[in-house]
């Protein structure tokens, strides 16, 4: 026996608001909205209609009083159309950006704010296609952030990166930690600091590794009471500075204590990596996840943003790892202390300039290091 046709049965608490925005973006006829509302439960109909502009709400109310009769074929067509498009954020980011471009400013900002709150990963990608009008709401967070940049042989990059970061905010703090680079990165950073202040340079003798360099940078950042957010990133532009504002915006919402740019999110891309390197990276991340259980999809990408609370929760004296495994040790410490992680997609471009900092020794050590972390810290939250 054929089940009776129940149009719009897929509308629920999660997508009723998106349905309203879809109607607004498409400039849907009021009678269609009224017909859909009549088919929904009173609570869902109220949730959907409350999002509509007041003028449109009035038109829908008038249509509801004299609701025209739609044919079964019309209802089926409308039902199929909405079913296909209510999850409009999966239709491609270019499509969403185009729809936003056709919307009025108020609707556009409302939808961007909705995506920011409910679907931060989608918002992050969309805003790069179509940034919100006017000054960025993350500008204040950028003013309160300090970016840690560990360097070794990055002389061609450091001034360019400092300039790119300074373009995001005139008050963003920058701390470069250079391990005695023989190519002159240290002096180049000193010159950049004169031009792109506030910027400090920590000079260390010998190659102590990325991990200990970041720890030194963290301590320097936390010595400034005005710093509210701490960011770590590489100097070679494999980490795009343009992705930083959205990371801080997510921290501002209070939904996370640590934001990780992950190469393994759905919308992420990796450029110029060999198949062997992709396979190794994926397997190493799966291995770390299975042992440590930190709710992140990328354990080895060093583009991360921390609230001050998270940064101050790091037990620097207990960190024993070196190199890139320090990323996992810090994350594991914070995970065991109950801090919250969220991942955002990234476009990771393999070493645009400079030379690789990831040695074979550190790669092999990463597997041993993860096992050691589990042994040293256990899995019981502290």
N, C-alpha and C positions, 0 to 999 in steps of 0.2 A: 504494500500500500504506500502510495506517494505521500511524503510528509507535506503539510500545508506550507505555502510560501510565506516566509517571515522576513520581510525586507529590513535591512539595517540592523540585523541581529548581532553583527560584529562590533557595533559601537558600544564602548564601555567607558569606565571612569578614566582610563589611560588615554584614549584617543578622542574623547568628546571635544576637548579643547582644540586638538588639531583639526577636527572636522570644522569647527567654527572658523579657524584661520584659513582653511581651504576655501570655505565659502567666501570669505572676505577677499582673498587673493584672486579668485576667479570671478568676483563680482556676480555671484549667483543670484538668480531671480528669487525675490522674497517668497513667492508661492512654493518654490521647490524647498526652501528652508522650512517653511511652515509645514509642508507635507512630511518632511523627514522628522521634524520635532514631534508631530502628532503620533508618529510610529514608535517613538522612544518612550522610556519610562519617564515619569514626571521629573525625577532627579536628574537624569541624563539630559533631558530637554532643557531644564533650567540651567545646568552647567554649560551647555553649548550656547544657548541664547545669551547668557550673561556676558560672554566674551565679545559679542557683536557690538558695533557702535550703536549708540542710542537711536539714531535716525533709522538704521536698519532694523533694530528691534521693533520700532513702531510700525514699520512696513510689514514685518513678519506677523505682528499681532493683528493688524488689519486683515491680512490674508487668512489668518487662522479663523477669523470670524466668518468669513465667506469663502471657505476653502473650496477651490475648484476641484472637480473630480478628474483624477488622472486615470488613464487606461492602465490595464495590467502591464501592457508592453512598455508604457512610459515608466512605470514604477520599476520594472525589472531593469530597464536601461539605466535609470538613475542609480539604482542599487548597485549595479555592476560597476558603474563609473566611480561612485564613491568608494566602493570596496577596493578598487584598483589604486585610487589616488589619496585616500585618507592618510596613508603612511607616506605622505609626499616626500619625506626626507630621504627615502630610499630610492628615489627616482633619479639620482645623480646630483652632485653638488652644483654643477653648472645650471641644471634645471631649477633648483631651488633659488640660486642667485638671480636667475632671469625672472622668476616669479616675484622675488622681492624687489627687483628693479622696477617692476611695473606697479607695485603697490605704493600707496601714499606713505609719507614719512612716519606718521603715527602707527599705522599698521605694521610697517617694516620694523620699527623699533620694538613693538610689542612682540612680534614673532621672534626677533633676535633674542629678546630677554627671556622668552619662553624656552627657546632652545638652550640658552646659556644655563638656565636653572634645571631643566629636565633632561637635556641631552647634550652635555658639555662636549663630548667628542665630535658630534655633528656640528655644534655651534662653532667649534674651533676651526673646522674646515670651511664652513660657510663664510665666516667673517673674513677669511683671507680672500675669498672671491668678492665679497661685498661687505667691507667694514662699515660699522654704524656711522651715521652722520655726526658731525661735530666732534669735539674732543673725546678721546677714548676714556671710558670709565675706569680703565686700568691705570691711567696716568698717575694717580695718587699712589698706587701700589708700586709702580716703577720708581717713583721718587724715594720710596722706603726700602728698596731692594739693594742688595749687594751681590754682584756677580763675581764668582771665583773662577779664574782661568789659569789652570796649570800649564806650563809651557816647557818645551825642550826642542830647540831648533825650530822656532816659529817666527824668526825675524821678518819674513815677507808678509806675515799675516797679522801681527799684533796691532799695528796702527790701524789697519783696515777694520779689524774687529772692534777696536775701541771706538772708532768713528761710527760704526753701525750701531753699537750700543748707545753711544751718546745721542744718536739721532732719535732714540726711543724716549729719552727723558734727559733734561739738563741736570738732574740731581741724582740719577742712578749712580751708585758707587761701584767702582771696578777695582778688583784686587788681582794682580797678576803674580803668580808664584813661579819663578824661573829657577830651574835646577842647573845653573851654571852653563847655559847653552853655549857651545863653542862657535855658533854662527852669529853671535851678537844679539840674541833675542833680548837679553837683559838691558843693554844700553838702548836698544830700539824701544823697549817698553818705557824706560825712563823718559825718553823724548816724547813718546805718546802721552805720558802722564802729565807733562807740562801743557799739552794742547787740549787734552780731554778730561781735565779734572772735573769732579773728584775721582782720582785714580791713584792707587798706591802700588808699589812694586816691592815684592819680597825676593831678595836674592839669596839663593842657597848654593852651597858648594857641593858639587857632585850630583849624580842623577839619583835622587831619592825615590823617584817613582810618582806616578799620578796620585795615588792614594794619599801618601803622606803630604804631598803638596796641597791637596784639597783640605786636609785637616788643618794645615797651617793657615790656609785662607779662611777657613771657618772661624778659627780663633780670632783672627784679625777682624773679620766681619762682626763677630759678637762683642768685640770690645767697643763698638760704637752703639750706644743705647738707642740711636734713632733708627737703626736697621731693624725692620720688621720681617723681611723675607731674605733668605739666602739662596743663591742659585749657583750651581756648578755647571760648566760647559767647557767643551774643548775649543782650542784656538784656531782650528783649521777650517772652519766654516762647514764641517760636517753637521754641526748643530746650527741651524738657521736662527739668527737673532730675531727675525720676524715672528718666530713661534713663541717668544718669551712672554709677550703681554697676556696671551690667553692662559698661560700657566699661572700667572699671578692672579688673574681674574678668578680662576677656579679656587685658588687658596683664599681669596677674599670672601667667597661665598660661605666659607666655613665647612664645606663638605669634605675637605681633605686637609691633612697636615703635610703631605708630601705628594708632589705631582711629578710623574715620570714620563718623559717623552719616549714612547715605545715603538720600536721598529716592527712590532708584531701585532699592532692593532689593525683592524679591518681596513681602514683608510690609509695606512702607512705605505711608503714605498722606500726601497733600498736601491740606490743607484751605484753602479760600477763595483759590485761585489761578485767575485767568482762563485760558481755553484758550490765548490768545496767550502768556501768560507761561510756561505749561507747555511749549509748543512751543519757545519761545526757550531756556529752560533746558535742555531735552533736547538741542537741537541744539548748544548751546554746550559741553555736556559731551561729546557725541560728537566734536566738533571737537577739543577738548583731548585726549581719549583718543587720537585718531588721530595727533596730532602728538607728544605727550609719552609715551604708553605707560605711564603710571602705573597699576598694577592696582587702581584704585578706580572705583566707578560714579558718584561725585558729586564733581566738582572744585570746586564753588562753595558747598557747605554748610559753614559755619564751626563746626560742632559736632564737635570733634576732641580726642582724648586722646593724649598722647605719653609715652613713658617718658623718664626723665631723659637716658638715652643718646641718644635721638632729638632731644630738645630741645637738648642740648649739641652735636649734630652740625650744627645750623643755622649757616651762615656768615652772620651778621647783616650784616657789612660788605659782603657781595656782593649782598644783596637790593636790587634797584633798582626793583621794581614798587611800585605804590601801590594803595590800595583793596583790593577783593576778590581781585584777581589775585595778591596776596601769598600767598594760600592755595595757589595752583598753584605758585608759585615755591618756597615752602618744601617742598611735597610733592615737587617735581621734584628739588630738591637731595637730599632724603633718599632718594628712589628711586635716583638715580644713585650714591649711596653704599652701596647694597645693603640699606637698612633695609626691614623688612617691614610691609605694610599689610593691614588687614582692615576690611571694612565690616559694619555692623550696620544693620538697618532702623530707621526712625524714623517718628513721626507728626509731620509738620511743619505747624504752624498759622500761617498768614500773619498776622503783625503783630497780636497781640491788643490791644496798647496802644502808644502812642507813634507816631512817624512813621517812614516808611521811610528807611533809610540807603542804599539802593541807588539811585544816581542813573543817569540815562540816559547821562551821560558815562562812568561807570564800566562800564556794560554794553557800550558800544561799545568802550571801551578794553580790555575783557577779551579780545576777539578779537585785537586788535593785540598785546596783552600775551603771549598764548599763543605767537604766532608769534615774538615777540621772545625768549621763553624758549628756544625750540628753537634759535634762531640763536645766542644767547649761551652756552648750556650744552652744546649738541650732545646726542648720545644715547649717548656712551661712558661707562660707569660709571667713577667715580674711586676 
